[in-house]
């Protein structure tokens, strides 16, 4: 059985624009406009999911998806770094940030490691592989990155070497253990 999974990154928000660890902020007005403009451009789907974050739920709604939320699709738990910019963390905890970026098993912020994120997303993909038809999920960029890493069998530390711009889709097709990946096409010509 061939399964199809389309992972859509959320529209722009202040946290994404400022390179800030997610703090639950909503989409900004420009992001909401772009998401609404892309509504109606998605292929037919059987299931719709969303990360529980505000910007993913709002993007899903703007795209016209009646999406269920799933904790397994949550963005990476950044622990005490939540709401801080990368520059702020780099200034305050340079060694901890360097460790976190280089060691996928590390979680110096008290949250979740990259490896744990990749394992969680891989488990969700295994479940999706057991279903026929298309699943669409609006997820944080790091969730799409984790799916790409695991689908390709790449090392977990390669998560940081993949860019996932706002309102773009990563598509996986195949079955458990063998995925083909299409990355980075914008939804409905949405500008970034």
SERO-4910 file (N, C-alpha, C, O; in steps of 0.05 Angstrom, whole numbers):
BEGIN
 pado doro    nc1    nc2    nc3   cac1   cac2   cac3    cc1    cc2    cc3    oc1    oc2    oc3
  Unk    A     17    -23      0      0      0      0     18     25      0     37     27     16
  Unk    A     12     43    -18     27     69    -19     12     90     -3    -12     94     -7
  Unk    A     27    103     14     15    125     30     27    151     20     50    152     10
  Unk    A     13    172     23     22    199     16     18    217     40     -3    219     52
  Unk    A     40    231     47     39    250     70     50    276     60     72    278     49
  Unk    A     34    297     63     43    324     56     45    340     82     26    344     97
  Unk    A     70    349     88     75    365    112     78    394    103     95    401     86
  Unk    A     61    412    113     61    440    106     71    456    129     62    454    152
  Unk    A     91    473    123    101    491    144     82    514    148     69    523    129
  Unk    A     81    525    173     62    547    178     70    572    164     93    576    156
  Unk    A     51    590    160     57    617    150     74    632    170     78    622    192
  Unk    A     84    654    162    103    670    178     89    681    203     66    689    203
  Unk    A    105    681    224     96    693    250    120    709    261    142    707    250
  Unk    A    115    724    282    137    739    294    160    721    302    183    728    298
  Unk    A    154    698    314    175    680    323    192    670    300    217    669    302
  Unk    A    180    663    278    195    654    255    211    677    243    235    674    236
  Unk    A    199    700    241    213    724    230    237    732    247    257    741    236
  Unk    A    235    728    273    257    737    291    276    715    299    293    719    316
  Unk    A    274    691    287    290    668    293    289    662    324    309    660    337
  Unk    A    264    661    333    259    657    362    247    630    366    231    620    351
  Unk    A    256    617    388    244    591    395    214    596    400    207    615    414
  Unk    A    197    579    389    168    584    390    159    589    418    166    576    437
  Unk    A    142    610    421    130    617    446    100    618    445     87    631    462
  Unk    A     89    605    425     60    604    422     47    628    408     23    631    409
  Unk    A     63    645    396     52    669    383     36    661    358     42    641    345
  Unk    A     16    677    352     -1    672    328     13    681    303     35    692    303
  Unk    A      0    676    280     10    686    255      9    716    255     -8    728    268
  Unk    A     27    728    240     24    757    237      5    763    213     -1    744    198
  Unk    A     -4    787    210    -24    793    189    -15    785    161    -31    774    145
  Unk    A     10    789    154     20    781    127     20    751    124     12    741    103
  Unk    A     27    736    145     26    707    144     -2    697    140     -7    678    125
  Unk    A    -21    708    155    -49    700    153    -60    706    124    -74    689    113
  Unk    A    -53    729    113    -61    735     85    -51    715     66    -65    705     48
  Unk    A    -25    708     68    -13    689     50    -25    661     52    -29    647     32
  Unk    A    -31    653     77    -43    627     81    -71    626     69    -78    607     56
  Unk    A    -86    647     73   -113    649     61   -112    648     30   -129    637     17
  Unk    A    -91    662     19    -88    662    -10    -82    634    -21    -88    629    -44
  Unk    A    -69    617     -5    -62    590    -14    -85    570    -10    -84    548    -19
  Unk    A   -106    579      4   -129    561      8   -140    552    -19   -141    568    -38
  Unk    A   -149    528    -21   -160    518    -46   -139    507    -65   -146    497    -86
  Unk    A   -114    508    -58    -93    498    -76    -82    471    -68    -65    459    -82
  Unk    A    -93    460    -46    -83    434    -36    -96    411    -52   -118    413    -61
  Unk    A    -81    389    -55    -93    366    -67   -114    353    -49   -116    360    -25
  Unk    A   -130    335    -59   -150    321    -43   -136    306    -21   -114    295    -25
  Unk    A   -149    304      2   -137    289     24   -159    273     39   -182    279     37
  Unk    A   -149    253     53   -167    237     70   -166    245     99   -186    242    114
  Unk    A   -143    254    108   -138    261    136   -123    288    138   -105    293    122
  Unk    A   -130    304    157   -116    330    161   -108    332    191   -124    327    209
  Unk    A    -83    339    195    -72    342    222    -59    369    225    -53    382    205
  Unk    A    -54    376    249    -39    401    255    -23    397    280    -31    384    299
  Unk    A      0    410    280     15    413    305     -3    429    324    -19    445    315
  Unk    A      0    425    350    -17    440    369    -10    470    372    -24    484    386
  Unk    A     12    479    359     19    507    362     -1    526    349    -15    518    330
  Unk    A     -3    550    359    -22    570    349    -18    575    319    -37    575    304
  Unk    A      7    579    311     12    586    283      5    563    264     -3    568    241
  Unk    A      9    538    273      1    516    256    -29    512    254    -40    508    233
  Unk    A    -42    515    277    -72    513    277    -84    535    260   -103    530    245
  Unk    A    -73    560    263    -84    582    247    -78    579    218    -95    586    201
  Unk    A    -55    568    211    -49    563    183    -68    542    171    -79    545    149
  Unk    A    -72    520    186    -90    499    177   -118    510    172   -131    504    152
  Unk    A   -128    526    191   -154    538    188   -155    556    164   -175    556    148
  Unk    A   -135    573    160   -134    591    137   -133    576    111   -143    586     90
  Unk    A   -121    552    111   -120    536     87   -146    520     82   -148    507     61
  Unk    A   -164    522    100   -190    508     97   -189    479    107   -206    463     99
  Unk    A   -170    473    124   -168    445    134   -182    443    161   -178    460    179
  Unk    A   -199    423    164   -211    417    190   -192    396    202   -197    372    201
  Unk    A   -170    406    215   -148    389    223   -150    382    253   -156    399    270
  Unk    A   -146    356    258   -143    347    285   -115    355    294    -96    356    278
  Unk    A   -111    360    320    -85    365    330    -74    340    343    -88    324    355
  Unk    A    -47    337    341    -35    314    353     -9    321    367      8    335    355
  Unk    A     -6    313    393     19    320    407     44    309    394     66    320    398
  Unk    A     41    287    380     64    275    366     74    292    344     97    288    334
  Unk    A     58    312    335     66    331    314     75    358    326     79    377    311
  Unk    A     78    360    352     87    385    364    115    392    355    131    374    349
  Unk    A    121    417    356    148    426    350    167    417    373    158    407    394
  Unk    A    193    421    368    213    413    388    209    429    414    207    453    413
  Unk    A    208    415    436    206    428    462    233    440    469    252    426    475
  Unk    A    235    467    468    260    481    473    264    488    503    283    502    509
  Unk    A    248    477    520    252    481    549    254    510    556    238    526    549
  Unk    A    275    517    572    278    544    582    285    564    560    284    588    565
  Unk    A    292    555    536    298    573    514    273    583    500    275    600    483
  Unk    A    250    572    507    225    580    494    222    610    495    224    623    516
  Unk    A    216    622    472    212    651    470    238    667    466    236    691    458
  Unk    A    261    655    470    286    669    466    295    668    437    288    649    423
  Unk    A    310    688    428    321    686    400    346    670    401    358    665    422
  Unk    A    354    660    378    379    645    376    402    662    385    420    652    398
  Unk    A    402    688    378    424    706    386    425    709    416    446    710    428
  Unk    A    402    710    429    401    713    459    412    688    472    428    689    491
  Unk    A    404    664    462    414    639    474    444    637    469    459    628    486
  Unk    A    453    645    445    481    644    438    498    661    457    520    654    465
  Unk    A    487    685    464    502    703    482    501    693    511    521    695    525
  Unk    A    479    681    519    476    673    547    488    645    553    499    641    574
  Unk    A    485    627    534    494    599    538    508    589    513    499    569    501
  Unk    A    531    600    505    544    592    480    552    563    480    549    549    460
  Unk    A    563    553    502    571    524    503    547    506    501    548    486    487
  Unk    A    526    512    515    502    495    514    490    495    486    481    474    476
  Unk    A    489    518    473    478    520    446    495    504    427    485    489    410
  Unk    A    522    507    429    540    491    412    536    461    416    536    446    397
  Unk    A    533    453    441    529    424    447    503    415    434    502    394    422
  Unk    A    482    431    437    455    423    427    456    421    396    444    403    385
  Unk    A    469    440    383    471    439    354    488    417    343    485    409    320
  Unk    A    507    407    359    526    387    348    519    359    358    527    339    345
  Unk    A    505    356    380    499    329    391    469    325    391    455    337    408
  Unk    A    459    308    373    429    305    372    417    292    396    392    293    399
  Unk    A    433    280    414    422    269    439    422    288    462    412    281    484
  Unk    A    432    312    458    434    332    479    409    349    482    396    356    462
  Unk    A    403    357    507    380    375    512    388    393    535    375    392    556
  Unk    A    408    410    532    417    427    554    396    448    563    399    460    584
  Unk    A    376    452    547    355    471    554    333    460    571    315    474    580
  Unk    A    336    433    577    316    420    594    291    411    579    272    401    592
  Unk    A    291    414    553    268    405    537    275    379    523    282    359    536
  Unk    A    271    378    497    273    354    481    298    355    464    305    375    453
  Unk    A    311    332    461    334    330    443    324    327    414    301    319    409
  Unk    A    342    333    396    336    329    367    330    299    362    312    293    346
  Unk    A    345    281    374    340    253    370    312    245    379    298    230    366
  Unk    A    303    255    402    277    249    412    256    260    393    236    246    387
  Unk    A    260    284    383    241    295    362    240    277    338    219    270    329
  Unk    A    263    269    328    264    252    304    251    225    309    236    215    292
  Unk    A    255    213    333    242    188    340    211    191    340    197    174    330
  Unk    A    202    213    352    173    218    355    161    222    327    139    210    322
  Unk    A    173    237    310    163    241    283    164    216    267    145    210    251
  Unk    A    185    200    270    187    174    256    165    155    264    154    141    247
  Unk    A    158    155    290    136    138    299    109    147    286     93    130    279
  Unk    A    105    173    284     81    183    271     81    175    242     60    168    231
  Unk    A    104    177    228    105    169    200     99    139    197     86    132    177
  Unk    A    107    123    215    101     94    214     71     90    216     60     73    201
  Unk    A     57    105    232     28    104    234     16    113    208     -3    100    197
  Unk    A     26    135    197     15    146    172     20    126    149      4    124    131
  Unk    A     42    111    150     48     91    129     27     69    128     24     55    108
  Unk    A     13     64    151     -7     44    152    -34     52    141    -53     37    143
  Unk    A    -36     76    130    -61     86    120    -59     91     90    -37     98     80
  Unk    A    -81     87     76    -80     93     47    -90    121     43   -102    133     61
  Unk    A    -85    131     19    -94    158     13    -75    179     24    -53    172     33
  Unk    A    -82    204     22    -65    226     29    -71    237     57    -94    241     64
  Unk    A    -50    242     72    -52    255     98    -38    282     94    -16    284     84
  Unk    A    -51    304    103    -40    330    103    -37    339    132    -55    337    147
  Unk    A    -13    350    138     -8    359    165      6    386    164     27    389    150
  Unk    A     -4    406    179     10    431    182     27    429    207     17    426    229
  Unk    A     54    430    203     72    424    225     95    445    225    101    458    205
  Unk    A    107    447    248    130    465    252    153    456    233    155    432    227
  Unk    A    169    474    224    191    467    206    209    445    216    217    428    200
  Unk    A    214    444    242    232    423    252    219    395    250    233    375    249
  Unk    A    192    394    250    178    368    247    182    359    218    187    335    213
  Unk    A    179    377    199    185    370    171    214    361    167    219    342    153
  Unk    A    232    375    180    261    368    178    265    340    189    280    324    177
  Unk    A    253    334    212    256    308    225    245    286    206    257    264    204
  Unk    A    223    291    193    211    272    175    230    267    151    233    244    143
  Unk    A    242    288    140    261    285    118    285    269    127    293    250    113
  Unk    A    296    275    150    319    261    161    313    231    163    329    215    153
  Unk    A    291    224    175    285    196    179    276    182    153    283    159    149
  Unk    A    262    196    136    254    184    110    279    177     93    279    157     79
  Unk    A    299    194     95    323    189     79    344    172     93    364    165     81
  Unk    A    339    166    118    359    150    134    384    166    139    405    155    143
  Unk    A    381    193    140    404    210    146    410    211    176    392    206    192
  Unk    A    434    219    183    440    222    212    423    245    224    417    264    211
  Unk    A    416    241    249    399    261    263    411    289    262    396    308    260
  Unk    A    437    292    264    449    318    265    445    333    238    449    357    237
  Unk    A    437    319    217    432    333    191    406    348    192    400    362    172
  Unk    A    391    347    213    366    362    216    371    392    211    355    405    199
  Unk    A    394    402    221    400    430    218    410    438    191    415    462    186
  Unk    A    413    419    173    423    425    146    400    426    125    405    425    101
  Unk    A    376    427    135    352    428    117    336    453    124    329    458    147
  Unk    A    330    469    104    313    493    107    285    486     98    280    474     78
  Unk    A    266    496    114    237    492    108    224    520    110    216    528    132
  Unk    A    222    534     87    210    561     88    180    560     95    167    539     92
  Unk    A    169    583    104    140    584    110    123    577     85    130    583     62
  Unk    A    101    565     91     81    557     70     93    541     47     87    547     24
  Unk    A    110    522     54    120    504     34    112    475     42    107    470     66
  Unk    A    112    457     23    105    430     28    128    411     25    144    414      6
  Unk    A    130    392     42    147    369     40    128    345     35    110    341     52
  Unk    A    133    331     14    115    308      8    131    282     10    153    279      0
  Unk    A    119    263     24    131    236     27    111    217     14     87    218     20
  Unk    A    121    199     -2    104    178    -13    119    152    -11    143    150    -14
  Unk    A    104    131     -6    116    104     -4    102     88     17     78     88     20
  Unk    A    119     74     32    109     57     53    130     56     75    152     66     72
  Unk    A    122     44     97    141     42    120    167     31    111    169     11     98
  Unk    A    189     45    119    215     36    112    225     45     85    249     42     79
  Unk    A    208     56     68    217     65     41    200     88     33    178     85     22
  Unk    A    210    112     37    196    136     30    211    150      7    236    150      6
  Unk    A    196    163    -10    208    182    -30    200    209    -20    179    213     -9
  Unk    A    218    229    -24    214    255    -12    215    276    -34    233    277    -51
  Unk    A    195    294    -34    195    318    -51    195    342    -32    178    343    -14
  Unk    A    214    360    -35    216    381    -15    212    409    -27    218    415    -50
  Unk    A    201    426    -10    202    455    -13    186    469    -34    193    491    -42
  Unk    A    164    457    -44    149    473    -64    129    490    -49    115    481    -31
  Unk    A    127    516    -57    108    534    -44     79    528    -50     73    517    -72
  Unk    A     62    533    -32     33    529    -36     22    552    -52     25    575    -45
  Unk    A      8    545    -73     -6    565    -89      9    589    -96     -2    611    -98
  Unk    A     35    586   -101     52    609   -109     56    629    -86     62    653    -91
  Unk    A     52    620    -61     56    639    -39     84    649    -38    103    634    -40
  Unk    A     86    675    -34    113    688    -32    123    685     -4    107    683     15
  Unk    A    149    685     -1    161    683     26    171    709     34    181    712     56
***
